[in-house]
Amino acid sequence: MGVASISHNGKVFRFRTDPNKIRWNYRINTNVTNTYGGRVVQLLSISIDDLTVAADAGGGGWPYLKSAAEFFRDMLFDQRNGGVPGVFSYPPRGWELGVYAQGFPFKDGWNDVAREFTMQFKVQEDISGIITSDTLEVEIAKLKQGVGWKHNEYNTPPAPETPEAEPAPDAGTPQNPSQGPAPSPNNPALPNIGGR
């Protein structure tokens, strides 16, 4: 038995089996600022727009499909006359969405056994906040992976320059004292010129 359900005006439609697909569209509210160091993308919010729930009548046959269509029809008419949103619920994931009925497309053919149907909704709000939170995490992960980031001379610092080491003086060549420490009596490695 399915656990997904839609409730509206005290009535509940429970799916016979879990939906085959549950999909949603969303919009990302961002603020993009181009700077000298690169492009800064701020994720400000996410709004869930459309919800699509695909299921099939299966063993419930025509009576089940008829009850689904009538529940959807009643919800649609009530909402068009200023009614409140319904609630789509899927407890295994903790999803709860306030929804407005939008469409109920289905097809029937002589070889259709499962009798698939789709319920389309406009999302008024993510009541549980879980879908919005999960979608936001996915978008943040995309940003962390560098989606849209391109390496160029403006966003990558140059490699640090390593100073070239001065070549060691040849063994037989005298060192110019102006290039090194001044000779002193305390430094026996240096010649004592004109001293004691």
C-alpha positions in Angstrom: 0.0 0.0 0.0 1.2 3.5 -0.8 1.9 6.1 1.8 1.8 9.2 -0.4 -1.4 11.2 -0.1 -3.1 14.5 -1.0 -5.5 16.1 1.4 -7.9 19.0 0.7 -11.0 20.3 2.5 -11.1 17.3 4.9 -10.9 14.7 2.1 -7.8 12.6 1.6 -6.7 10.8 -1.6 -4.2 8.0 -0.7 -2.2 6.6 -3.6 -2.7 2.9 -4.0 1.0 2.4 -4.5 3.9 4.8 -4.1 4.2 7.2 -7.1 6.4 6.2 -10.0 8.0 9.7 -10.1 7.9 12.8 -8.0 9.6 15.8 -9.7 9.7 19.5 -9.1 11.0 22.6 -10.8 12.6 25.3 -8.8 14.0 28.8 -9.3 17.2 30.1 -7.7 17.4 33.6 -6.4 21.0 34.7 -6.8 23.0 37.9 -6.7 26.0 37.9 -9.0 28.8 40.4 -8.7 31.8 40.6 -11.0 34.9 41.7 -9.2 38.5 42.1 -10.0 39.2 38.8 -8.3 36.5 37.0 -10.2 32.8 36.4 -10.1 31.0 36.2 -6.8 27.7 34.2 -6.8 25.5 34.5 -3.7 22.6 32.0 -3.3 19.9 34.0 -1.6 16.9 31.6 -1.8 15.2 28.8 -3.7 11.5 28.6 -4.5 9.8 25.4 -5.6 7.5 26.1 -8.6 5.8 23.0 -10.1 5.3 19.5 -8.7 4.6 16.5 -10.9 3.5 13.2 -9.4 3.3 10.3 -11.8 1.5 7.1 -10.7 -0.5 4.2 -12.2 -3.8 2.6 -11.5 -2.4 -0.9 -11.8 -4.6 -3.4 -10.1 -6.9 -0.7 -8.9 -8.1 -0.5 -12.5 -10.8 2.0 -13.7 -12.4 2.5 -10.3 -9.2 3.7 -8.8 -8.4 6.0 -11.8 -11.9 7.4 -11.6 -11.6 8.2 -7.9 -8.2 9.9 -8.5 -9.6 12.0 -11.3 -12.7 13.0 -9.3 -10.7 14.0 -6.3 -8.4 16.1 -8.5 -11.4 17.6 -10.3 -13.1 18.6 -7.0 -9.9 20.1 -5.7 -9.3 22.0 -8.9 -12.9 23.5 -8.9 -12.7 24.4 -5.2 -9.3 26.2 -5.6 -10.5 28.1 -8.7 -13.2 29.6 -6.6 -10.8 30.9 -4.0 -10.2 27.6 -2.0 -7.2 26.8 0.1 -4.3 24.8 -1.1 -4.2 21.1 -0.7 -1.3 19.2 1.0 0.8 16.7 -0.8 2.5 14.4 1.7 5.1 11.7 1.3 6.1 10.5 4.8 9.1 8.3 3.9 11.0 11.4 3.0 9.2 13.8 5.3 7.9 15.9 2.4 4.8 18.1 2.8 3.9 20.7 0.2 1.0 23.1 0.0 -0.2 22.7 -3.6 -2.8 24.0 -6.1 -4.2 21.6 -8.7 -3.1 22.4 -12.2 -3.7 19.4 -14.5 -4.4 15.7 -14.7 -3.2 14.3 -18.0 -3.6 10.6 -18.7 -4.0 8.4 -21.8 -5.8 5.2 -22.4 -5.1 2.7 -25.1 -6.2 -0.9 -25.9 -2.7 -2.2 -24.7 -2.4 0.0 -21.6 -2.5 -2.2 -18.6 -1.1 0.0 -15.8 -3.2 3.1 -16.8 -0.6 5.7 -16.0 -1.7 9.2 -14.9 0.0 12.4 -13.8 -1.0 15.0 -11.3 0.4 18.4 -11.9 0.5 21.1 -9.2 1.7 24.6 -8.5 3.5 24.7 -5.2 2.3 27.3 -2.8 4.9 26.5 -0.1 7.2 23.8 1.1 5.6 23.1 4.5 8.2 20.7 5.7 11.1 22.8 4.3 12.9 19.5 3.4 12.7 19.8 -0.4 13.8 23.4 -0.4 16.7 22.5 2.0 17.8 19.5 -0.1 17.6 21.5 -3.3 19.7 24.3 -1.8 22.3 21.8 -0.7 22.6 20.4 -4.2 23.1 23.9 -5.6 25.7 24.8 -3.0 27.5 21.5 -3.8 27.5 22.6 -7.5 29.1 25.9 -6.6 31.7 24.2 -4.4 32.7 22.0 -7.3 33.4 25.1 -9.4 30.6 25.0 -11.9 31.1 27.9 -14.2 34.6 28.7 -12.8 37.3 29.2 -15.4 41.0 29.6 -14.8 42.4 32.8 -16.1 45.1 35.3 -15.2 42.7 37.4 -13.1 41.5 34.8 -10.6 44.7 32.9 -10.0 47.7 34.4 -8.3 51.0 34.0 -10.1 53.4 31.4 -8.8 55.8 32.9 -6.3 59.2 33.9 -7.7 62.2 32.1 -6.3 65.3 34.3 -6.1 68.2 33.0 -8.1 71.1 31.9 -6.0 74.4 33.7 -6.6 76.9 31.5 -8.2 79.6 30.4 -5.7 83.0 32.0 -6.4 85.6 29.9 -8.1 88.1 28.3 -5.8 91.1 30.2 -7.1 89.3 33.6 -7.6 89.7 36.1 -4.7 86.4 37.5 -3.4 85.9 41.2 -3.5 85.6 42.3 0.2 82.9 44.8 -0.7 80.6 41.9 -1.5 81.0 40.1 1.7 81.6 40.7 5.4 84.4 43.1 6.3 87.6 41.4 7.4 88.2 41.4 11.1 90.5 39.8 13.6 87.6 37.8 15.1 87.0 36.1 11.8 90.0 33.9 11.0 88.6 32.8 7.6 89.1 36.3 6.3 92.6 37.8 5.8 93.7 40.4 8.4 95.0 43.2 6.3 96.9 45.9 8.0 96.0 44.7 11.4 97.9 43.2 14.3 
